[in-house]
């Protein structure tokens, strides 16, 4: 049950590569479908979720943590999906939403700017300058989105297992290279990575339950033990503890709960 | 035959993986040992060349002498690369070999925690201090590549493939390179060989001129050369004829065009417009 995430800029042929990989491996190809699932599961208009996943947070968003609330739900929907099926995900931020799972092969697809511009010119019948401006705006928006929510740049190659420049060898060859990498035993699901996935699923459920009232609380689950990390007053942290105790009764898979105040959270906390 | 340029954020990794690739694919390995020959020719210690390549020559890194040494290294590397079937690492070739379709550019990123562990072992520093030291080295090198070549070597778009060696093993890197070297786009063509020869001629000319004219750039197209040089209006005709006189004696040089530019900024913009890294 390997998962392949494909990150790409607009018109970088990433979608074609993702579809090719999914077809070749017999996996489900997923992108905006996750937004629809999140919308159905949590009763939020899909347009609002899509906007939250695409636009960088405004000042009002940051004050109200609106994006964190939607992203937590999208992440939860995505994790639930990968727990069921083999997937190739080429939607937003797969590499950060699933970052710490070892059976996730994280790919970044790059293409030369002139090829991307040409694709927009052909599709939209606009001038090259307009097309280049459009691509730059989209790239900038995604960069700001990832930076503001996760503190990383999507272009940073260290976030991925493999970065491929498709301008040099085309979609078919990229598909072949990715499929061969996905079959490597290092990316196969193991007992440990299955456990990590189950833990992540529980952590995501808890996060969704907490995020409206306590958007800044980060949650980690290890073998059913939930640890919440927060920077808040003693009174507020008691509230978090009470809420977690309540959740442990209603959610499956929680054995114990703990709240750590003013302690830096581990990288796998959600 | 395809050539491969390997670079990494970790020099140990770069120098470990490149000979393996060369051996597995039956290609010639071109590594830091080349610096000994260049050092002998230039009459400088090999250590100094290494420092120029790593950007560890001082706080204000760019000096004309460093530019000359770097240019000598480039000439030596490009001379070997024109023979095809070469795996090069540790010589900064990924920074100055551009737009040559039969050269595969590979970047390998090592596991950061593993690098810190090795640095702790080697230096006895605390993990926090070792991480800080590595970050400082990274920043210094970034400054160096930006200043000399106008590129950020951490930018993935400079490469054809970037591997993160956290879960992926070096053996897989070799397999991928084997596949890539069979792809049609990476086969040597008359045009791509000519691009490499143009780079070589341009760097040879630059090596010839640098001592006398520290601020210039050269573009070669076959035997035709275009040189842009910074000089004052008063010296213009003297400089132009001096450059023509020196360059015309060199092998492979036919027509020479020299353009005098009034300021360093104008020269830099001119080079940028033509997609030429400032040091080449």
Interface residues (C-beta under 8 A of the other chain):
Chain A: X102 X108 X110 X112 X155 X156 X157 X158 X160 X161 X162 X163 X164 X165 X168 X169 X170 X173 X176 X177 X180 X181 X184 X186 X187
Chain B: X101 X107 X109 X112 X154 X155 X156 X157 X159 X160 X161 X162 X163 X164 X166 X167 X168 X169 X172 X175 X176 X179 X180 X183 X185 X186
